């Protein structure tokens, strides 16, 4: 199954952190559901030097890039305008780390 690194960069405007915090519970619920379904392998908040969240990084499993794009449309940090730029990078997690991830 294709894997993708998704990097969501938060907006830098004055209300960016407030939008993130408003959408965070819904985002974490979507992440938990995605882990349970086997579509998300791992995720983390990115931090600036002051320890403030300013983005997200995730490793995702989807059958196609189009399936990932459909998932992104429903991601609360997208619909809540938290991320202002998203990078998607195809990747392959080696079998060495397979023990870290749920079985699909």
N, C-alpha and C positions, 0 to 999 in steps of 0.2 A: 504494500500500500504506500502511495506517495506520502512523504512527510514534508512539512513546511515550517520554517521559522517565521513567526509573525512578530514584527516589532511595531508597536503603536506608540507614536510620539505625541505626548499631550500638547495641547495648545499652550502658548506662552502669555496669553492675555491675562488680565487681572482676575477674571472669573474662572480660570482653568481648574484650579485645585478644588473650588467649590463644586464645579460640574462633576469632577472625578468622584468626590465624596458622595454626592447625591446619587450617582449611578453605581457606586461600588457594591452594595449588597446585591443588586440585580446582576452585575458582572460576575461576582463570586458564585452566584447560583448557576449561571450559565456555565461557568468553568467547572463546577462540581458535576453538573449533568454531562458535560463533554468528557470529563475524566471517566465517569461511569460508563459512557457509551464507547470509550476507547478512542474518541476523536482528539482528546487533548492528552499529551504526555506529561507536560510540566508547564508551569507559568511562574512569572515573578514580576514584581513591580520594579521598575528602574528608579534609581534615586540620584538626586543631584548631590553635590559636595556637602550641602547643609542637611542632607537626610530627608529632603522633601520628595515625594513621589512625582515623577515627571514622565512616566511612560510605562509600557508593559512589554514583556517578551514571552512568547509561548512557543512550544514545539507541538505541532498539530499533525494528526493522521487523517487524511481524507482520500477518498477514491480518486478524486480529480481536483484540479485547481478551481473548477467551476463550483464544486461542492463547498470548498472552502470559502469562495466568494459569497455563496448563498448564506453560509453560517455567519460571515462577517456582517451581512446586512442586518442580522438579528442581534448582534453583539451590542450590549448596552453602552459600551464606551464609543461605539460608532454612532448609534442612534441618539445618544446623549451629547454628541459633539465634544467628547473628551479628547479623543485622538484627532489631531489635525493632519497627521501624515502617517501612512501605514506602509511598511516595507514587508514584502513576502518573498522569502528566499527558499527555493527547494533545497532539501537536505536529506540525509540518510543517517539515522541513528544506528550505530553498529550493534551487532548482537551482544557485544560486551556489556551493553547497558540494558539489555532486554529485561533483566530482573527488576528494573526500576519501574516498569510500566505495567498497567493492567492488561490482562489478556482480552482480546476482542472476540 
